[in-house]
Amino acid sequence: MATIPANSINLTQDQLAKWLIEDAPYKIQIARIWPFMGIQGGKISYARIADLTTGFSFDTVADILGDGDTAVTEQANDPDASNTTFTIGALATRYFLDYASTDRFKYPNDFDAVESALAIRRLMYMYFRKLDLDNAGTKVGDFDSLGELATNITTATNTDKYTKLRSLQEAYFKITANNGRPNAIMCNSAAMRWIINAYYLAGMNPEVVETEWGDPLKGTMRAPQIAINGTPVYINDWIATDTNLTKIYFMVLGDACEAGPVRGITGIVPGPIKPTMFVRHETAEPSTSTKSRICVTYTFPVATAVGSSGALSVLEGVDVSNVA
């Protein structure tokens, strides 16, 4: 038995906890409910048509055939001419494993498992940053952000104590998919405080709903969540704030597939890798290299699809200078 503390320490094993723990992780609450859909092939297309009432009045649409007073108007919409296609892109990260260190010191800790968990965490960070980060247009495998895909855009105003709430309501009611009912709102922490402040300025308490959360003591539990018109607001701290301005996204998440016509916002990945979503590649150092190591690359083939333009509304120009 070791006779002094220093020798006793040498007899112990330095064991890592099972899970990777960050010193200051980003809050990505939206990841808990974000849907990913496996598709066949590298693209998915949605047949879209213009507003069905374009060129019609409500009275014309309601005309009764055969009454002899009104000619039947030909339908002008053509879904074949307006397909919208989303192409899977790719995110990637890599790390190196040294043969000598792995062989000698692998036990009790698996270095590869720790690095692998870190690689997957980085890829998830990249994806949720890409929801807000515009496509550079020159990078192979890049894909569009929600801001680039949005057609319903509202600019926030702050001229008096009621205009923040007006801006929120205007952006909310620009959602038309799912009968005008968004099921998620996404923003960063500063914008969440801006929403809370909007209610306080108008002399109101922020609205809350109950949603499911994990708790290290109680397991899954229901807890209050800030909401707008009953739709919960989830934080994604990878949404940028540029010169005190940021965005709030109102969304219908999910795709009804064959069950119905609701085509919302989803992440898309190749169908065969849907259960894991991440692909591991290993490459040995060339024989001429002086280093005994292996290169491990993780890739994430993914993109964001907006099935219906009415499933997305963006409130931009949200000034968080007084709440950040």
HUZIRA-V890847 format. One line per field, one symbol per residue. ss: DSSP state (@ for helix, = for strand, . for the rest). A space follows every 50 residues. Layout:
# HUZIRA-V890847
ss = ???
This chain:
# HUZIRA-V890847
ss = ....@@@@@@.................=@@@@...====...=====... .......@@@@.................@@@.=====.==========@@ @@@@@.....@@@@@@@@@@@@@@@@@@@@...............@@@@. ..===.......@@@@@@@@@@....@@@@...====.@@@@@@@@@@@@ @.....=========...==========..======.....=..====== =.=.=.@@@...=.======@@@.....======........======== ======..@@@========.....
